[in-house]
Amino acid sequence: MSRHDAERPLPSGMDEPVFAEPWQAEAFALTVALHEKGLFSWSEWAEMLSAEVKVPGAAQDGSDYYRHWLRALEKLLAAKGLAPVHDVDDLAAAWQRAAHATPHGKPILLENDPLHDR
């Protein structure tokens, strides 16, 4: 996307972008792709997401919607035995360590995790 693309107005009827951050679009796309692969039904997904957005403490303005979306996806994949919670948590921690160990301006690679290959 060029700088000029970012300056284009949104389509008629849209006041703001659908995704506030790139990770939200990625979580959305991942969910759709996993569903299309047949890893879960759309009704299973809808049930899990519905339960997640109803948890106490959810933002009334919906600003945390995609955090709920991601959490629902993690729970659904764990329930299906596809991505156990401890594996997801371990991988997230490894990415955090890699991010902290990566010099500013360089790509964050999992190999930068100081505990990688231990």
Secondary structure by P-SEA (a helix, b strand, c coil): cccccccccccccccccccccaaaaaaaaaaaaaaaaccccaaaaaaaaaaaaacccccccccaaaaaaaaaaaaaaaaaccccaaaaaaaaaaaaaaaaaccccccccccccccccc
